[in-house]
Amino acid sequence: MMLVPSIFGKDMFDDFFGFPFYDDKDFKKMEKKLYGHREKNLMKTDVKEHETGYELEMDLPGFKKDEVKVALENGYLTVSAAKEAEQEKEGGKYIRRERYSGACQRTFYIGEEVQQEDIKGEFKHGILKLTIPKKEQKPAVEEKHYISIEG
């Protein structure tokens, strides 16, 4: 097998081996507007189910702990990360910048039964790890209770 170099972080054969009858060009254009050529590296997430809950691991390369925010509102867990562009250092200027600067976010529905204090979070080496417990869902419609009629 021969290794093929990528040009500016984009593999030349990314689309070559894709399914030929599915046209996702518009979706890819939208992703590029949001993240540029680094969209493949941002916020990749694994979710693992356990008996008592879920474990979410999200890659946030290049972000620091204070640049990452996790919020819970109306049953939706939102993870957002924002990185400011580094200022030009004295005595030099950038001729090429490939590291991401900007903001990104993802939202997951986890249910309205889970409270903020139930979720545990940890951020190490660019990986956010959240532990979310399973909670019983309340029935959407209350069960009807019938009164027995004697007769």
C-alpha positions in Angstrom: 0.0 0.0 0.0 1.3 3.4 -0.9 0.7 6.4 1.4 -0.6 9.5 -0.5 0.3 12.9 0.9 -2.6 15.3 1.6 -2.6 18.8 0.2 -3.2 21.4 2.9 -4.9 18.9 5.2 -7.4 17.6 2.6 -7.0 14.1 1.3 -7.0 13.9 -2.5 -9.0 10.7 -2.4 -11.7 11.7 0.2 -14.5 11.7 -2.4 -13.1 9.1 -4.7 -14.2 6.1 -2.7 -17.6 7.5 -1.6 -20.9 6.2 -2.7 -21.4 7.4 -6.3 -25.1 7.9 -6.3 -25.4 10.1 -3.2 -24.9 13.8 -3.9 -23.9 15.6 -0.7 -22.0 18.5 -2.2 -24.4 21.1 -0.7 -23.9 19.6 2.8 -20.1 19.6 2.4 -20.2 23.3 1.2 -22.1 24.2 4.3 -19.6 22.4 6.6 -16.7 24.2 4.9 -18.3 27.6 5.5 -18.6 26.7 9.2 -15.3 25.0 9.8 -13.1 25.3 6.7 -10.8 22.3 5.9 -10.6 21.3 9.6 -14.3 20.3 10.0 -13.3 16.6 10.2 -11.3 17.2 13.4 -13.8 19.2 15.4 -16.1 17.9 18.1 -16.0 14.2 17.2 -18.0 12.4 19.8 -18.4 8.9 21.1 -21.4 7.9 23.2 -21.2 4.7 25.2 -24.2 3.2 27.1 -23.8 1.5 30.5 -26.4 0.0 32.8 -26.6 3.1 34.9 -26.0 5.8 32.4 -24.1 7.1 29.4 -20.5 8.2 28.8 -19.9 10.9 26.3 -16.3 11.5 25.0 -15.7 14.5 22.7 -12.5 15.5 21.0 -11.7 19.2 21.4 -8.1 19.4 20.1 -6.4 22.7 20.8 -9.0 24.0 23.3 -8.2 24.7 27.0 -10.6 23.9 29.8 -11.7 27.5 30.3 -12.7 27.7 26.6 -15.2 24.8 26.9 -18.7 25.3 28.2 -21.4 22.7 28.9 -25.0 23.8 29.5 -28.2 21.9 30.2 -31.5 23.6 29.3 -35.0 22.0 28.8 -33.4 18.5 28.4 -30.8 19.6 25.8 -27.1 19.3 26.7 -25.1 21.8 24.7 -21.3 21.7 24.5 -19.7 24.8 23.1 -16.0 25.7 22.6 -14.6 29.1 21.6 -11.0 29.9 20.7 -9.8 33.4 20.0 -7.2 33.9 17.2 -3.7 34.4 18.7 -2.4 37.9 18.2 0.7 38.5 16.0 3.8 38.1 18.1 6.4 40.8 18.2 9.0 40.6 15.5 7.1 38.4 13.1 4.0 37.7 11.2 2.2 34.6 10.3 2.5 33.5 6.7 0.3 30.4 7.2 -2.3 29.5 9.8 -3.8 26.0 10.0 -4.9 25.8 13.7 -8.5 26.4 14.3 -9.8 29.6 15.9 -13.4 30.4 16.3 -16.5 28.8 17.9 -18.3 25.5 17.5 -21.1 23.7 19.4 -23.1 20.5 19.5 -26.4 19.8 21.2 -27.7 16.4 22.4 -31.2 15.7 23.8 -30.8 13.8 27.1 -34.3 14.2 28.6 -35.9 16.6 31.0 -35.5 14.2 33.9 -31.7 14.7 34.1 -30.6 17.6 36.4 -27.4 19.6 36.0 -26.0 18.3 39.3 -26.4 14.7 38.0 -23.9 15.2 35.2 -20.2 14.8 35.9 -17.5 16.3 33.6 -13.8 16.0 33.1 -11.4 17.7 30.6 -8.0 16.2 30.0 -5.6 16.4 27.0 -8.2 17.9 24.7 -10.9 15.3 25.5 -14.1 16.2 27.3 -15.7 13.3 29.2 -19.2 13.6 30.5 -21.0 11.0 32.6 -24.8 11.2 32.3 -27.1 9.0 34.5 -30.1 7.2 33.1 -33.4 8.5 34.5 -36.9 7.1 34.3 -39.0 9.0 31.8 -42.3 10.3 33.0 -45.2 9.1 30.9 -46.4 11.8 28.5 -50.0 11.1 29.3 -51.2 10.3 32.8 -52.8 7.0 33.2 -56.6 7.0 33.8 -57.8 5.6 37.1 -61.3 4.2 36.9 -63.7 4.0 39.8 -65.4 0.7 40.2 -69.2 0.9 40.0 -71.2 -1.5 42.1 -74.5 -2.7 41.0 
